[in-house]
Amino acid sequence: SMKRLLLILVAIIILVPLALGVWLFFFFDANDYRDEISSGFKNSTGREISIAGDLKTSFFPWIGIETGALEVANAPGFGDAPLAAIKSSKIHLKLKPLLSGEVEMDTVVLDGVKANLVTLANGKTNWEFEGSDADVDKGGNKPSDSSDDAGKALAALAIGGVQMINASITWDDRKSETKLVMSNLNLETGAISFDSPIDVSFNSDFAANGDEMVGKINTTTDITLSKSLQKVKLSGLTVDVDSTGSLLEGGKLKTSFKSDIDVDLAAQLISSEKI
């Protein structure tokens, strides 16, 4: 009968996803798919990725993954050090909003990030990946609706925040003979949404060209991003720098400033006002 058929359909709609969720929770192990993850990454970027630590997954009420150590290989000709590595990471997406086409993420935690960025004397960099122009058509033009698609995706994105702990970034620019090292780097943001202020704090040790200038930098601000990512407002940007080195007059520099900054990328305009 129609009533019985309706009950069967309702049971399928409810019980099948529930059974799948239970199976995923108790039996799915992302570690069984390491090879597939590595090959997929290489096909997309042309780089090798090694997964040393365990991959832990969760499915309710957050769909999430926690990783141990990850390492992305460098490009040929840029040395043996990896392009990037991480000690551990944690990314969780809330299940219910996903069913409505929205992406709601918990705080993204990245621990022990290391990045080695190199620009050779000929201008070639090691952060250019194969397939980075995949969204360009054969005529060399991006699809006309790409910005619209990006806007729709951003409108459905909500992130609880980003926490980067004990990171280090090296930028070796051999074209300009400049090397900058940032270590003990920590970054923390509040909930990220567009057209609303996001509180950000950042602190790091730094060294430029060895000991020519070394020191510490601390920064706090409220950032407001437009959905188009064309306008950025930094409210109450506070920067404190304490450094020493032969490049500095008198061998040391201790300074701080506070200002509001507006950036319009489309118009290529930057305005600032000290506060």
Secondary structure, DSSP 4 states (H G I P E B T S, - for coil): -HHHHHHHHHHHHHHHHHHHHHHHHHH--GGGGHHHHHHHHHHHHS--EEE-S--EEE-SSEEEEEE--EEEPPPTTS-SS-SEEESEEEEEEEHHHHHTT-EEE--EEEES-EEEEEE-TTS-BTT--TTTTTTS-TTS---TTHHHHHHHHHHTEEE--EEEEEEEEEEEETTTTEEEEEEEEEEEE--B-TTS-EEEEEEEEEEETTTTEEEEEEEEEEEEE-TTS-EEEEEEEEEEEEEE-TTSGGGEEEEEEEEEEEEETTTTEEEEEE-
